[in-house]
Amino acid sequence: MQVETRLKIKSDPNLYNYLRQNSYWYKYLNRNPVYLKQMEDEMKEKYKLRSVDKIENISHTIKMVESILDIIK
């Protein structure tokens, strides 16, 4: 694996943990470092770090607060 790729992975704890849990990515990253972007996208999807996931989380929180306020009334 290239040094730049290794440094990028080591600098992000989520990416590092994802790589350790899904070791098949080692094969792809050793062959071609371009796969790092795909691995990052897959990791963000699994750990729900995408902006869409954050918006859904905020929406869920707002709905929960609304339901609590309805119960209190």
N, C-alpha and C positions, 0 to 999 in steps of 0.2 A: 504494500500500500504506500502511496506517495506521502511524503512528509507533510505537505500542506493539508491533505485529506485527514491525516491522523491528528494534526493540530486542531483542525476545525471540529473534529469529533470530540477530542478531549476538552475543548473549551465549552462545550454544551453538555451539561450533565444529563439532560433528557435524551439527547442523541446518543450519548455514550451508553446509557442504560438500555436504550432500545436496541442498539447494536449487540449488546451482550445477551439480551433476551432472544434476539432473532439473528443467530449467527450465520444464517445463509447469506446475509448481506456482505460478509467478509469476502466471499468468492467474487461477488459482483464488483466490489470496490477495489479489489486487487487487480481485476481485469481492466476496469475503466473507472476513473474517478468521477466521471460525469454522472454516474448513478447516485452520487451523494444527494443530489437534488431530489431524486425520486424517493430515496430513503427518508429524507427530511419531511417530505410531503406525507408519506405513510406514517411516520412517527407523529406528526401533528394531528393527523386524522385519528390515530389510535388514542392519543393522550388528550384529545379534544382541545387543541391549542389554536385551532383555526379561528379566524374572526367570526365566521358563521356560528361556531360553537359558543363563542363568548356572547354573541347577541342572543342566542337561544337561552343561555344561562341567565342573562339579565332579564329576559322576558319571563322566564320561569319564576325568578325571584319577585318580580313585580306582581305576577299573578298570585303568588303565595301571600304577599303582603296585602293585596286587595281582599283575598279570602279571609285573612285574619281580621282585617278591619270590618268586613261584613259581619263576622261572628260577634265582634265586640259591640256593634250597634244594636 
